[in-house]
Amino acid sequence: MTVLGRVHLSVLEKLFGTLSEDITATDIKNIKKDLEDLGQKVVTVEQTNNSKEKELDRHRRELREL
């Protein structure tokens, strides 16, 4: 296992406890991809939230004008 693999394994063990099987480079790549996908989902949700907040602010302004 590479040094990078051992570092990731160490981090994962801290997060999930001792792992019963060795983690391969492919496993690490898959975990990295999953985390990147999750990060993109977070960005998308934040963008949607910002859009909804802007829409809500617009409605509030319109109501104040009435």
N, CA, C, O and CB atoms as a CASP TS submission, in Angstrom:
PFRMAT TS
TARGET T0000
AUTHOR 0000-0000-0000
METHOD Language model
MODEL 1
PARENT N/A
ATOM      1  N   MET     1       0.861  -1.178   0.000  1.00  0.00           N
ATOM      2  CA  MET     1       0.000   0.000   0.000  1.00  0.00           C
ATOM      3  C   MET     1       0.899   1.230   0.000  1.00  0.00           C
ATOM      4  O   MET     1       1.909   1.274   0.702  1.00  0.00           O
ATOM      5  CB  MET     1      -0.975   0.004   1.234  1.00  0.00           C
ATOM      6  N   THR     2       0.531   2.197  -0.772  1.00  0.00           N
ATOM      7  CA  THR     2       1.326   3.414  -0.883  1.00  0.00           C
ATOM      8  C   THR     2       1.190   4.246   0.395  1.00  0.00           C
ATOM      9  O   THR     2       0.312   4.006   1.224  1.00  0.00           O
ATOM     10  CB  THR     2       0.891   4.239  -2.117  1.00  0.00           C
ATOM     11  N   VAL     3       2.083   5.230   0.529  1.00  0.00           N
ATOM     12  CA  VAL     3       2.018   6.130   1.675  1.00  0.00           C
ATOM     13  C   VAL     3       0.677   6.859   1.675  1.00  0.00           C
ATOM     14  O   VAL     3       0.030   6.997   2.713  1.00  0.00           O
ATOM     15  CB  VAL     3       3.193   7.144   1.648  1.00  0.00           C
ATOM     16  N   LEU     4       0.270   7.325   0.485  1.00  0.00           N
ATOM     17  CA  LEU     4      -1.006   8.024   0.379  1.00  0.00           C
ATOM     18  C   LEU     4      -2.149   7.100   0.803  1.00  0.00           C
ATOM     19  O   LEU     4      -3.071   7.524   1.500  1.00  0.00           O
ATOM     20  CB  LEU     4      -1.229   8.535  -1.065  1.00  0.00           C
ATOM     21  N   GLY     5      -2.086   5.858   0.387  1.00  0.00           N
ATOM     22  CA  GLY     5      -3.112   4.883   0.771  1.00  0.00           C
ATOM     23  C   GLY     5      -3.152   4.681   2.276  1.00  0.00           C
ATOM     24  O   GLY     5      -4.232   4.571   2.856  1.00  0.00           O
ATOM     25  N   ARG     6      -1.982   4.631   2.922  1.00  0.00           N
ATOM     26  CA  ARG     6      -1.935   4.470   4.377  1.00  0.00           C
ATOM     27  C   ARG     6      -2.489   5.699   5.078  1.00  0.00           C
ATOM     28  O   ARG     6      -3.166   5.584   6.100  1.00  0.00           O
ATOM     29  CB  ARG     6      -0.500   4.204   4.843  1.00  0.00           C
ATOM     30  N   VAL     7      -2.203   6.882   4.527  1.00  0.00           N
ATOM     31  CA  VAL     7      -2.740   8.110   5.116  1.00  0.00           C
ATOM     32  C   VAL     7      -4.259   8.090   5.039  1.00  0.00           C
ATOM     33  O   VAL     7      -4.936   8.358   6.032  1.00  0.00           O
ATOM     34  CB  VAL     7      -2.176   9.363   4.399  1.00  0.00           C
ATOM     35  N   HIS     8      -4.804   7.770   3.854  1.00  0.00           N
ATOM     36  CA  HIS     8      -6.253   7.703   3.704  1.00  0.00           C
ATOM     37  C   HIS     8      -6.840   6.633   4.618  1.00  0.00           C
ATOM     38  O   HIS     8      -7.889   6.834   5.229  1.00  0.00           O
ATOM     39  CB  HIS     8      -6.629   7.419   2.244  1.00  0.00           C
ATOM     40  N   LEU     9      -6.156   5.497   4.707  1.00  0.00           N
ATOM     41  CA  LEU     9      -6.620   4.427   5.573  1.00  0.00           C
ATOM     42  C   LEU     9      -6.659   4.909   7.014  1.00  0.00           C
ATOM     43  O   LEU     9      -7.608   4.624   7.745  1.00  0.00           O
ATOM     44  CB  LEU     9      -5.722   3.188   5.440  1.00  0.00           C
ATOM     45  N   SER    10      -5.632   5.636   7.419  1.00  0.00           N
ATOM     46  CA  SER    10      -5.589   6.163   8.775  1.00  0.00           C
ATOM     47  C   SER    10      -6.765   7.102   9.034  1.00  0.00           C
ATOM     48  O   SER    10      -7.407   7.034  10.082  1.00  0.00           O
ATOM     49  CB  SER    10      -4.266   6.890   9.022  1.00  0.00           C
ATOM     50  N   VAL    11      -7.036   7.969   8.080  1.00  0.00           N
ATOM     51  CA  VAL    11      -8.161   8.909   8.217  1.00  0.00           C
ATOM     52  C   VAL    11      -9.472   8.141   8.277  1.00  0.00           C
ATOM     53  O   VAL    11     -10.321   8.427   9.122  1.00  0.00           O
ATOM     54  CB  VAL    11      -8.184   9.923   7.041  1.00  0.00           C
ATOM     55  N   LEU    12      -9.644   7.180   7.395  1.00  0.00           N
ATOM     56  CA  LEU    12     -10.882   6.404   7.369  1.00  0.00           C
ATOM     57  C   LEU    12     -11.061   5.607   8.662  1.00  0.00           C
ATOM     58  O   LEU    12     -12.175   5.486   9.171  1.00  0.00           O
ATOM     59  CB  LEU    12     -10.893   5.460   6.161  1.00  0.00           C
ATOM     60  N   GLU    13      -9.962   5.064   9.191  1.00  0.00           N
ATOM     61  CA  GLU    13     -10.063   4.324  10.443  1.00  0.00           C
ATOM     62  C   GLU    13     -10.500   5.242  11.580  1.00  0.00           C
ATOM     63  O   GLU    13     -11.270   4.835  12.449  1.00  0.00           O
ATOM     64  CB  GLU    13      -8.724   3.659  10.783  1.00  0.00           C
ATOM     65  N   LYS    14     -10.011   6.480  11.574  1.00  0.00           N
ATOM     66  CA  LYS    14     -10.430   7.427  12.596  1.00  0.00           C
ATOM     67  C   LYS    14     -11.919   7.731  12.463  1.00  0.00           C
ATOM     68  O   LYS    14     -12.615   7.904  13.464  1.00  0.00           O
ATOM     69  CB  LYS    14      -9.609   8.720  12.500  1.00  0.00           C
ATOM     70  N   LEU    15     -12.399   7.794  11.230  1.00  0.00           N
ATOM     71  CA  LEU    15     -13.810   8.097  10.996  1.00  0.00           C
ATOM     72  C   LEU    15     -14.719   6.896  11.266  1.00  0.00           C
ATOM     73  O   LEU    15     -15.791   7.043  11.853  1.00  0.00           O
ATOM     74  CB  LEU    15     -14.003   8.572   9.569  1.00  0.00           C
ATOM     75  N   PHE    16     -14.289   5.724  10.840  1.00  0.00           N
ATOM     76  CA  PHE    16     -15.172   4.564  10.858  1.00  0.00           C
ATOM     77  C   PHE    16     -14.702   3.427  11.754  1.00  0.00           C
ATOM     78  O   PHE    16     -15.346   2.379  11.794  1.00  0.00           O
ATOM     79  CB  PHE    16     -15.334   4.054   9.481  1.00  0.00           C
ATOM     80  N   GLY    17     -13.609   3.602  12.466  1.00  0.00           N
ATOM     81  CA  GLY    17     -13.057   2.515  13.269  1.00  0.00           C
ATOM     82  C   GLY    17     -12.143   1.656  12.419  1.00  0.00           C
ATOM     83  O   GLY    17     -11.973   1.913  11.227  1.00  0.00           O
ATOM     84  N   THR    18     -11.562   0.648  13.019  1.00  0.00           N
ATOM     85  CA  THR    18     -10.627  -0.222  12.299  1.00  0.00           C
ATOM     86  C   THR    18     -11.363  -0.946  11.182  1.00  0.00           C
ATOM     87  O   THR    18     -12.439  -1.510  11.381  1.00  0.00           O
ATOM     88  CB  THR    18      -9.961  -1.241  13.262  1.00  0.00           C
ATOM     89  N   LEU    19     -10.764  -0.914  10.020  1.00  0.00           N
ATOM     90  CA  LEU    19     -11.378  -1.546   8.854  1.00  0.00           C
ATOM     91  C   LEU    19     -10.876  -2.983   8.749  1.00  0.00           C
ATOM     92  O   LEU    19      -9.699  -3.260   8.979  1.00  0.00           O
ATOM     93  CB  LEU    19     -11.059  -0.749   7.549  1.00  0.00           C
ATOM     94  N   SER    20     -11.772  -3.878   8.404  1.00  0.00           N
ATOM     95  CA  SER    20     -11.434  -5.291   8.407  1.00  0.00           C
ATOM     96  C   SER    20     -10.672  -5.734   7.166  1.00  0.00           C
ATOM     97  O   SER    20     -10.048  -6.795   7.178  1.00  0.00           O
ATOM     98  CB  SER    20     -12.677  -6.100   8.537  1.00  0.00           C
ATOM     99  N   GLU    21     -10.706  -4.954   6.110  1.00  0.00           N
ATOM    100  CA  GLU    21     -10.004  -5.350   4.895  1.00  0.00           C
ATOM    101  C   GLU    21      -9.166  -4.190   4.384  1.00  0.00           C
ATOM    102  O   GLU    21      -9.437  -3.027   4.686  1.00  0.00           O
ATOM    103  CB  GLU    21     -10.998  -5.819   3.814  1.00  0.00           C
ATOM    104  N   ASP    22      -8.152  -4.521   3.609  1.00  0.00           N
ATOM    105  CA  ASP    22      -7.294  -3.485   3.038  1.00  0.00           C
ATOM    106  C   ASP    22      -8.081  -2.641   2.038  1.00  0.00           C
ATOM    107  O   ASP    22      -8.955  -3.128   1.321  1.00  0.00           O
ATOM    108  CB  ASP    22      -6.059  -4.116   2.356  1.00  0.00           C
ATOM    109  N   ILE    23      -7.742  -1.390   2.023  1.00  0.00           N
ATOM    110  CA  ILE    23      -8.361  -0.482   1.064  1.00  0.00           C
ATOM    111  C   ILE    23      -7.400  -0.322  -0.103  1.00  0.00           C
ATOM    112  O   ILE    23      -6.215  -0.049   0.086  1.00  0.00           O
ATOM    113  CB  ILE    23      -8.704   0.905   1.717  1.00  0.00           C
ATOM    114  N   THR    24      -7.915  -0.492  -1.286  1.00  0.00           N
ATOM    115  CA  THR    24      -7.080  -0.391  -2.476  1.00  0.00           C
ATOM    116  C   THR    24      -7.113   1.024  -3.024  1.00  0.00           C
ATOM    117  O   THR    24      -7.922   1.852  -2.604  1.00  0.00           O
ATOM    118  CB  THR    24      -7.536  -1.388  -3.545  1.00  0.00           C
ATOM    119  N   ALA    25      -6.229   1.286  -3.963  1.00  0.00           N
ATOM    120  CA  ALA    25      -6.206   2.594  -4.624  1.00  0.00           C
ATOM    121  C   ALA    25      -7.541   2.855  -5.320  1.00  0.00           C
ATOM    122  O   ALA    25      -8.017   3.990  -5.361  1.00  0.00           O
ATOM    123  CB  ALA    25      -5.041   2.673  -5.643  1.00  0.00           C
ATOM    124  N   THR    26      -8.134   1.803  -5.863  1.00  0.00           N
ATOM    125  CA  THR    26      -9.441   1.947  -6.523  1.00  0.00           C
ATOM    126  C   THR    26     -10.508   2.362  -5.508  1.00  0.00           C
ATOM    127  O   THR    26     -11.358   3.203  -5.799  1.00  0.00           O
ATOM    128  CB  THR    26      -9.851   0.621  -7.219  1.00  0.00           C
ATOM    129  N   ASP    27     -10.456   1.766  -4.318  1.00  0.00           N
ATOM    130  CA  ASP    27     -11.398   2.148  -3.268  1.00  0.00           C
ATOM    131  C   ASP    27     -11.253   3.632  -2.931  1.00  0.00           C
ATOM    132  O   ASP    27     -12.242   4.350  -2.778  1.00  0.00           O
ATOM    133  CB  ASP    27     -11.178   1.288  -2.006  1.00  0.00           C
ATOM    134  N   ILE    28     -10.021   4.067  -2.821  1.00  0.00           N
ATOM    135  CA  ILE    28      -9.757   5.470  -2.488  1.00  0.00           C
ATOM    136  C   ILE    28     -10.265   6.381  -3.605  1.00  0.00           C
ATOM    137  O   ILE    28     -10.861   7.424  -3.334  1.00  0.00           O
ATOM    138  CB  ILE    28      -8.242   5.701  -2.250  1.00  0.00           C
ATOM    139  N   LYS    29     -10.034   5.993  -4.854  1.00  0.00           N
ATOM    140  CA  LYS    29     -10.535   6.789  -5.985  1.00  0.00           C
ATOM    141  C   LYS    29     -12.057   6.859  -5.949  1.00  0.00           C
ATOM    142  O   LYS    29     -12.642   7.913  -6.200  1.00  0.00           O
ATOM    143  CB  LYS    29     -10.060   6.189  -7.333  1.00  0.00           C
ATOM    144  N   ASN    30     -12.700   5.725  -5.634  1.00  0.00           N
ATOM    145  CA  ASN    30     -14.162   5.705  -5.563  1.00  0.00           C
ATOM    146  C   ASN    30     -14.670   6.589  -4.430  1.00  0.00           C
ATOM    147  O   ASN    30     -15.659   7.304  -4.592  1.00  0.00           O
ATOM    148  CB  ASN    30     -14.667   4.271  -5.376  1.00  0.00           C
ATOM    149  N   ILE    31     -13.997   6.541  -3.289  1.00  0.00           N
ATOM    150  CA  ILE    31     -14.377   7.388  -2.157  1.00  0.00           C
ATOM    151  C   ILE    31     -14.200   8.852  -2.534  1.00  0.00           C
ATOM    152  O   ILE    31     -15.059   9.683  -2.239  1.00  0.00           O
ATOM    153  CB  ILE    31     -13.536   7.044  -0.900  1.00  0.00           C
ATOM    154  N   LYS    32     -13.082   9.165  -3.189  1.00  0.00           N
ATOM    155  CA  LYS    32     -12.830  10.545  -3.610  1.00  0.00           C
ATOM    156  C   LYS    32     -13.920  11.010  -4.569  1.00  0.00           C
ATOM    157  O   LYS    32     -14.422  12.127  -4.442  1.00  0.00           O
ATOM    158  CB  LYS    32     -11.440  10.669  -4.275  1.00  0.00           C
ATOM    159  N   LYS    33     -14.287  10.165  -5.524  1.00  0.00           N
ATOM    160  CA  LYS    33     -15.344  10.528  -6.474  1.00  0.00           C
ATOM    161  C   LYS    33     -16.666  10.735  -5.747  1.00  0.00           C
ATOM    162  O   LYS    33     -17.394  11.685  -6.036  1.00  0.00           O
ATOM    163  CB  LYS    33     -15.497   9.443  -7.559  1.00  0.00           C
ATOM    164  N   ASP    34     -16.977   9.855  -4.811  1.00  0.00           N
ATOM    165  CA  ASP    34     -18.219   9.998  -4.043  1.00  0.00           C
ATOM    166  C   ASP    34     -18.233  11.314  -3.272  1.00  0.00           C
ATOM    167  O   ASP    34     -19.257  11.996  -3.220  1.00  0.00           O
ATOM    168  CB  ASP    34     -18.393   8.815  -3.072  1.00  0.00           C
ATOM    169  N   LEU    35     -17.098  11.670  -2.673  1.00  0.00           N
ATOM    170  CA  LEU    35     -17.010  12.930  -1.934  1.00  0.00           C
ATOM    171  C   LEU    35     -17.139  14.131  -2.867  1.00  0.00           C
ATOM    172  O   LEU    35     -17.778  15.125  -2.521  1.00  0.00           O
ATOM    173  CB  LEU    35     -15.686  13.005  -1.166  1.00  0.00           C
ATOM    174  N   GLU    36     -16.532  14.038  -4.050  1.00  0.00           N
ATOM    175  CA  GLU    36     -16.663  15.121  -5.033  1.00  0.00           C
ATOM    176  C   GLU    36     -18.113  15.257  -5.485  1.00  0.00           C
ATOM    177  O   GLU    36     -18.626  16.368  -5.620  1.00  0.00           O
ATOM    178  CB  GLU    36     -15.745  14.867  -6.252  1.00  0.00           C
ATOM    179  N   ASP    37     -18.775  14.116  -5.719  1.00  0.00           N
ATOM    180  CA  ASP    37     -20.192  14.142  -6.117  1.00  0.00           C
ATOM    181  C   ASP    37     -21.040  14.761  -5.010  1.00  0.00           C
ATOM    182  O   ASP    37     -21.934  15.564  -5.278  1.00  0.00           O
ATOM    183  CB  ASP    37     -20.698  12.711  -6.444  1.00  0.00           C
ATOM    184  N   LEU    38     -20.756  14.387  -3.777  1.00  0.00           N
ATOM    185  CA  LEU    38     -21.483  14.940  -2.644  1.00  0.00           C
ATOM    186  C   LEU    38     -21.233  16.440  -2.533  1.00  0.00           C
ATOM    187  O   LEU    38     -22.154  17.208  -2.255  1.00  0.00           O
ATOM    188  CB  LEU    38     -21.077  14.231  -1.343  1.00  0.00           C
ATOM    189  N   GLY    39     -19.989  16.854  -2.750  1.00  0.00           N
ATOM    190  CA  GLY    39     -19.660  18.278  -2.729  1.00  0.00           C
ATOM    191  C   GLY    39     -20.416  19.039  -3.799  1.00  0.00           C
ATOM    192  O   GLY    39     -20.874  20.156  -3.558  1.00  0.00           O
ATOM    193  N   GLN    40     -20.555  18.448  -4.981  1.00  0.00           N
ATOM    194  CA  GLN    40     -21.303  19.097  -6.058  1.00  0.00           C
ATOM    195  C   GLN    40     -22.770  19.216  -5.694  1.00  0.00           C
ATOM    196  O   GLN    40     -23.410  20.221  -6.007  1.00  0.00           O
ATOM    197  CB  GLN    40     -21.148  18.321  -7.369  1.00  0.00           C
ATOM    198  N   LYS    41     -23.311  18.196  -5.033  1.00  0.00           N
ATOM    199  CA  LYS    41     -24.709  18.255  -4.599  1.00  0.00           C
ATOM    200  C   LYS    41     -24.900  19.370  -3.582  1.00  0.00           C
ATOM    201  O   LYS    41     -25.916  20.065  -3.606  1.00  0.00           O
ATOM    202  CB  LYS    41     -25.152  16.905  -4.002  1.00  0.00           C
ATOM    203  N   VAL    42     -23.933  19.545  -2.689  1.00  0.00           N
ATOM    204  CA  VAL    42     -24.008  20.617  -1.695  1.00  0.00           C
ATOM    205  C   VAL    42     -24.008  21.969  -2.398  1.00  0.00           C
ATOM    206  O   VAL    42     -24.790  22.851  -2.045  1.00  0.00           O
ATOM    207  CB  VAL    42     -22.829  20.526  -0.692  1.00  0.00           C
ATOM    208  N   VAL    43     -23.140  22.137  -3.386  1.00  0.00           N
ATOM    209  CA  VAL    43     -23.089  23.391  -4.144  1.00  0.00           C
ATOM    210  C   VAL    43     -24.424  23.641  -4.835  1.00  0.00           C
ATOM    211  O   VAL    43     -24.931  24.763  -4.827  1.00  0.00           O
ATOM    212  CB  VAL    43     -21.945  23.359  -5.185  1.00  0.00           C
ATOM    213  N   THR    44     -24.991  22.603  -5.427  1.00  0.00           N
ATOM    214  CA  THR    44     -26.272  22.736  -6.121  1.00  0.00           C
ATOM    215  C   THR    44     -27.370  23.146  -5.143  1.00  0.00           C
ATOM    216  O   THR    44     -28.183  24.016  -5.455  1.00  0.00           O
ATOM    217  CB  THR    44     -26.648  21.417  -6.823  1.00  0.00           C
ATOM    218  N   VAL    45     -27.399  22.530  -3.972  1.00  0.00           N
ATOM    219  CA  VAL    45     -28.406  22.874  -2.967  1.00  0.00           C
ATOM    220  C   VAL    45     -28.212  24.312  -2.507  1.00  0.00           C
ATOM    221  O   VAL    45     -29.188  25.043  -2.338  1.00  0.00           O
ATOM    222  CB  VAL    45     -28.333  21.908  -1.761  1.00  0.00           C
ATOM    223  N   GLU    46     -26.960  24.728  -2.302  1.00  0.00           N
ATOM    224  CA  GLU    46     -26.688  26.108  -1.889  1.00  0.00           C
ATOM    225  C   GLU    46     -27.150  27.087  -2.962  1.00  0.00           C
ATOM    226  O   GLU    46     -27.734  28.124  -2.647  1.00  0.00           O
ATOM    227  CB  GLU    46     -25.185  26.304  -1.603  1.00  0.00           C
ATOM    228  N   GLN    47     -26.895  26.766  -4.215  1.00  0.00           N
ATOM    229  CA  GLN    47     -27.330  27.643  -5.310  1.00  0.00           C
ATOM    230  C   GLN    47     -28.847  27.728  -5.358  1.00  0.00           C
ATOM    231  O   GLN    47     -29.407  28.808  -5.547  1.00  0.00           O
ATOM    232  CB  GLN    47     -26.786  27.139  -6.660  1.00  0.00           C
ATOM    233  N   THR    48     -29.511  26.594  -5.187  1.00  0.00           N
ATOM    234  CA  THR    48     -30.977  26.574  -5.174  1.00  0.00           C
ATOM    235  C   THR    48     -31.501  27.392  -4.002  1.00  0.00           C
ATOM    236  O   THR    48     -32.458  28.153  -4.142  1.00  0.00           O
ATOM    237  CB  THR    48     -31.505  25.122  -5.096  1.00  0.00           C
ATOM    238  N   ASN    49     -30.871  27.231  -2.855  1.00  0.00           N
ATOM    239  CA  ASN    49     -31.277  27.969  -1.662  1.00  0.00           C
ATOM    240  C   ASN    49     -31.116  29.474  -1.889  1.00  0.00           C
ATOM    241  O   ASN    49     -32.005  30.257  -1.554  1.00  0.00           O
ATOM    242  CB  ASN    49     -30.451  27.516  -0.435  1.00  0.00           C
ATOM    243  N   ASN    50     -29.987  29.868  -2.454  1.00  0.00           N
ATOM    244  CA  ASN    50     -29.759  31.285  -2.741  1.00  0.00           C
ATOM    245  C   ASN    50     -30.800  31.825  -3.706  1.00  0.00           C
ATOM    246  O   ASN    50     -31.292  32.942  -3.542  1.00  0.00           O
ATOM    247  CB  ASN    50     -28.362  31.495  -3.313  1.00  0.00           C
ATOM    248  N   SER    51     -31.129  31.035  -4.702  1.00  0.00           N
ATOM    249  CA  SER    51     -32.136  31.436  -5.684  1.00  0.00           C
ATOM    250  C   SER    51     -33.500  31.614  -5.009  1.00  0.00           C
ATOM    251  O   SER    51     -34.215  32.580  -5.276  1.00  0.00           O
ATOM    252  CB  SER    51     -32.229  30.391  -6.821  1.00  0.00           C
ATOM    253  N   LYS    52     -33.845  30.677  -4.141  1.00  0.00           N
ATOM    254  CA  LYS    52     -35.130  30.752  -3.431  1.00  0.00           C
ATOM    255  C   LYS    52     -35.152  31.955  -2.489  1.00  0.00           C
ATOM    256  O   LYS    52     -36.181  32.618  -2.358  1.00  0.00           O
ATOM    257  CB  LYS    52     -35.391  29.447  -2.638  1.00  0.00           C
ATOM    258  N   GLU    53     -34.016  32.242  -1.828  1.00  0.00           N
ATOM    259  CA  GLU    53     -33.946  33.402  -0.939  1.00  0.00           C
ATOM    260  C   GLU    53     -34.138  34.697  -1.721  1.00  0.00           C
ATOM    261  O   GLU    53     -34.812  35.615  -1.255  1.00  0.00           O
ATOM    262  CB  GLU    53     -32.603  33.429  -0.195  1.00  0.00           C
ATOM    263  N   LYS    54     -33.547  34.768  -2.903  1.00  0.00           N
ATOM    264  CA  LYS    54     -33.720  35.955  -3.748  1.00  0.00           C
ATOM    265  C   LYS    54     -35.173  36.103  -4.169  1.00  0.00           C
ATOM    266  O   LYS    54     -35.716  37.208  -4.178  1.00  0.00           O
ATOM    267  CB  LYS    54     -32.813  35.877  -4.990  1.00  0.00           C
ATOM    268  N   GLU    55     -35.797  34.993  -4.516  1.00  0.00           N
ATOM    269  CA  GLU    55     -37.204  35.016  -4.907  1.00  0.00           C
ATOM    270  C   GLU    55     -38.074  35.456  -3.728  1.00  0.00           C
ATOM    271  O   GLU    55     -38.995  36.256  -3.897  1.00  0.00           O
ATOM    272  CB  GLU    55     -37.649  33.627  -5.417  1.00  0.00           C
ATOM    273  N   LEU    56     -37.785  34.938  -2.551  1.00  0.00           N
ATOM    274  CA  LEU    56     -38.519  35.321  -1.352  1.00  0.00           C
ATOM    275  C   LEU    56     -38.343  36.809  -1.052  1.00  0.00           C
ATOM    276  O   LEU    56     -39.308  37.492  -0.708  1.00  0.00           O
ATOM    277  CB  LEU    56     -38.059  34.482  -0.159  1.00  0.00           C
ATOM    278  N   ASP    57     -37.126  37.308  -1.178  1.00  0.00           N
ATOM    279  CA  ASP    57     -36.869  38.744  -0.973  1.00  0.00           C
ATOM    280  C   ASP    57     -37.672  39.590  -1.963  1.00  0.00           C
ATOM    281  O   ASP    57     -38.211  40.637  -1.603  1.00  0.00           O
ATOM    282  CB  ASP    57     -35.359  39.051  -1.119  1.00  0.00           C
ATOM    283  N   ARG    58     -37.745  39.132  -3.196  1.00  0.00           N
ATOM    284  CA  ARG    58     -38.505  39.850  -4.217  1.00  0.00           C
ATOM    285  C   ARG    58     -39.982  39.910  -3.839  1.00  0.00           C
ATOM    286  O   ARG    58     -40.621  40.952  -3.982  1.00  0.00           O
ATOM    287  CB  ARG    58     -38.332  39.179  -5.592  1.00  0.00           C
ATOM    288  N   HIS    59     -40.522  38.787  -3.355  1.00  0.00           N
ATOM    289  CA  HIS    59     -41.929  38.748  -2.937  1.00  0.00           C
ATOM    290  C   HIS    59     -42.169  39.664  -1.732  1.00  0.00           C
ATOM    291  O   HIS    59     -43.200  40.330  -1.640  1.00  0.00           O
ATOM    292  CB  HIS    59     -42.347  37.302  -2.595  1.00  0.00           C
ATOM    293  N   ARG    60     -41.208  39.684  -0.822  1.00  0.00           N
ATOM    294  CA  ARG    60     -41.338  40.572   0.343  1.00  0.00           C
ATOM    295  C   ARG    60     -41.387  42.036  -0.091  1.00  0.00           C
ATOM    296  O   ARG    60     -42.195  42.812   0.419  1.00  0.00           O
ATOM    297  CB  ARG    60     -40.168  40.350   1.324  1.00  0.00           C
ATOM    298  N   ARG    61     -40.532  42.405  -1.022  1.00  0.00           N
ATOM    299  CA  ARG    61     -40.521  43.785  -1.525  1.00  0.00           C
ATOM    300  C   ARG    61     -41.856  44.115  -2.192  1.00  0.00           C
ATOM    301  O   ARG    61     -42.416  45.194  -1.995  1.00  0.00           O
ATOM    302  CB  ARG    61     -39.354  43.994  -2.525  1.00  0.00           C
ATOM    303  N   GLU    62     -42.350  43.169  -2.981  1.00  0.00           N
ATOM    304  CA  GLU    62     -43.635  43.387  -3.642  1.00  0.00           C
ATOM    305  C   GLU    62     -44.761  43.562  -2.628  1.00  0.00           C
ATOM    306  O   GLU    62     -45.643  44.400  -2.815  1.00  0.00           O
ATOM    307  CB  GLU    62     -43.953  42.223  -4.578  1.00  0.00           C
ATOM    308  N   LEU    63     -44.733  42.778  -1.563  1.00  0.00           N
ATOM    309  CA  LEU    63     -45.771  42.892  -0.539  1.00  0.00           C
ATOM    310  C   LEU    63     -45.689  44.236   0.192  1.00  0.00           C
ATOM    311  O   LEU    63     -46.714  44.833   0.525  1.00  0.00           O
ATOM    312  CB  LEU    63     -45.650  41.739   0.466  1.00  0.00           C
ATOM    313  N   ARG    64     -44.472  44.702   0.435  1.00  0.00           N
ATOM    314  CA  ARG    64     -44.304  45.990   1.105  1.00  0.00           C
ATOM    315  C   ARG    64     -44.848  47.129   0.256  1.00  0.00           C
ATOM    316  O   ARG    64     -45.333  48.132   0.780  1.00  0.00           O
ATOM    317  CB  ARG    64     -42.832  46.236   1.425  1.00  0.00           C
ATOM    318  N   GLU    65     -44.764  46.967  -1.044  1.00  0.00           N
ATOM    319  CA  GLU    65     -45.242  48.007  -1.952  1.00  0.00           C
ATOM    320  C   GLU    65     -46.762  48.075  -2.008  1.00  0.00           C
ATOM    321  O   GLU    65     -47.321  49.081  -2.445  1.00  0.00           O
ATOM    322  CB  GLU    65     -44.693  47.772  -3.341  1.00  0.00           C
ATOM    323  N   LEU    66     -47.428  47.026  -1.576  1.00  0.00           N
ATOM    324  CA  LEU    66     -48.900  46.996  -1.637  1.00  0.00           C
ATOM    325  C   LEU    66     -49.528  47.831  -0.585  1.00  0.00           C
ATOM    326  O   LEU    66     -50.754  47.908  -0.507  1.00  0.00           O
ATOM    327  CB  LEU    66     -49.409  45.603  -1.512  1.00  0.00           C
TER
END
